[in-house]
Amino acid sequence: MRKTFRIKKPAEFQNVFDHHQSVANKYFVLYRLKKQNQKHFRLGLSVGKKVGKAHDRVFVKRRIRQAFLELKPKLDSHVDILVIARPAAAHQSQAFIKKQLEHVLKLAKLLKDENHDSNQ
């Protein structure tokens, strides 16, 4: 995933935290902030020390980024998304992480409805 798709600056993270809407499941907490003047979504990741050692946290971040790369065509483009991984996300498979992220994105109403789009 290109750097333009990432939220990196602490001020940008704080902006999403301050004006957010959030949803969660056992594995992830997702914060979203609508931004109408944006060409594509941006993703911020936070994987705390409770998830594991540094290599475990990097492993989880890579899997989250890969899942978002695969889900990119289905995602709303005018939004900033922060994903916080919970400790239960450690040592899970790529397919499982993608499934759990899809679940959280559906709760947040950020996935485009494929059936609705194909009928038009």
C-alpha positions as CSV (number, residue, x, y, z in Angstrom):
1,M,0.0,0.0,0.0
2,R,1.4,3.3,-1.0
3,K,2.4,5.9,1.6
4,T,-0.3,8.3,0.3
5,F,-2.9,5.8,1.7
6,R,-1.5,6.1,5.2
7,I,-2.1,8.4,8.2
8,K,1.3,9.0,9.7
9,K,1.3,12.3,11.6
10,P,0.3,12.4,15.2
11,A,-1.9,15.4,14.6
12,E,-3.8,13.5,11.9
13,F,-4.3,10.5,14.3
14,Q,-5.6,12.9,16.9
15,N,-8.0,14.6,14.5
16,V,-9.6,11.2,13.8
17,F,-9.7,10.3,17.5
18,D,-11.3,13.7,18.4
19,H,-14.1,13.6,15.7
20,H,-14.5,9.9,15.2
21,Q,-17.2,7.3,15.0
22,S,-16.1,3.9,16.2
23,V,-17.0,0.3,15.9
24,A,-15.3,-2.8,17.3
25,N,-15.2,-6.6,17.5
26,K,-13.0,-9.0,19.5
27,Y,-10.0,-8.4,17.3
28,F,-10.1,-4.8,16.1
29,V,-11.3,-1.3,17.0
30,L,-12.0,0.9,13.9
31,Y,-12.3,4.7,14.0
32,R,-13.6,6.5,11.0
33,L,-13.7,10.2,9.9
34,K,-15.5,11.3,6.8
35,K,-13.5,13.6,4.5
36,Q,-15.4,14.8,1.4
37,N,-12.4,16.3,-0.4
38,Q,-10.2,13.2,-0.4
39,K,-9.3,11.2,-3.5
40,H,-8.9,7.9,-1.6
41,F,-9.2,6.5,1.9
42,R,-6.3,6.8,4.3
43,L,-5.3,4.1,6.8
44,G,-3.7,4.5,10.2
45,L,-2.6,1.5,12.3
46,S,-1.9,1.1,15.9
47,V,-0.7,-2.2,17.3
48,G,0.1,-1.9,21.0
49,K,2.7,-3.8,23.1
50,K,0.0,-6.0,24.5
51,V,-0.3,-7.7,21.1
52,G,3.3,-9.1,21.4
53,K,6.9,-8.4,20.7
54,A,8.0,-6.1,17.9
55,H,8.1,-8.8,15.3
56,D,4.6,-9.9,16.3
57,R,3.3,-6.3,15.9
58,V,4.9,-5.9,12.5
59,F,3.4,-9.2,11.4
60,V,-0.1,-8.0,12.4
61,K,0.4,-4.6,10.7
62,R,1.5,-6.3,7.5
63,R,-1.5,-8.6,7.5
64,I,-3.9,-5.6,8.1
65,R,-2.3,-3.6,5.3
66,Q,-2.6,-6.6,2.9
67,A,-6.3,-7.1,3.9
68,F,-7.0,-3.4,3.1
69,L,-5.1,-3.7,-0.2
70,E,-7.4,-6.6,-1.2
71,L,-10.5,-4.7,0.0
72,K,-9.5,-1.4,-1.6
73,P,-12.0,-1.6,-4.5
74,K,-14.9,-2.1,-2.0
75,L,-14.0,0.7,0.3
76,D,-15.5,4.2,0.5
77,S,-12.8,6.6,-0.7
78,H,-13.8,9.7,1.3
79,V,-12.7,8.5,4.7
80,D,-9.8,8.3,7.2
81,I,-9.7,5.0,8.9
82,L,-7.8,4.1,12.1
83,V,-7.5,0.4,13.0
84,I,-6.3,-0.6,16.5
85,A,-5.4,-4.2,16.8
86,R,-6.4,-6.0,20.0
87,P,-4.2,-8.7,21.5
88,A,-6.5,-11.5,20.1
89,A,-5.4,-10.5,16.6
90,A,-1.9,-11.8,17.2
91,H,-0.9,-15.1,15.5
92,Q,-4.1,-15.2,13.3
93,S,-4.0,-16.2,9.6
94,Q,-4.3,-13.7,6.8
95,A,-7.7,-15.0,5.8
96,F,-9.0,-14.7,9.4
97,I,-7.7,-11.1,9.8
98,K,-9.3,-10.1,6.4
99,K,-12.6,-11.7,7.5
100,Q,-12.6,-9.8,10.8
101,L,-11.7,-6.5,9.2
102,E,-14.5,-7.0,6.7
103,H,-16.9,-7.6,9.6
104,V,-15.7,-4.3,11.3
105,L,-15.9,-2.4,8.0
106,K,-19.5,-3.6,7.5
107,L,-20.4,-2.5,11.0
108,A,-18.9,0.9,10.1
109,K,-20.8,1.0,6.8
110,L,-17.6,1.6,4.9
111,L,-17.9,-1.3,2.4
112,K,-19.7,-0.6,-0.8
113,D,-22.6,-2.9,-1.5
114,E,-21.6,-5.1,-4.4
115,N,-25.1,-6.2,-5.2
116,H,-26.4,-2.7,-5.2
117,D,-23.6,-1.5,-7.6
118,S,-24.1,-4.3,-10.1
119,N,-27.8,-3.7,-10.4
120,Q,-27.4,-0.2,-11.7
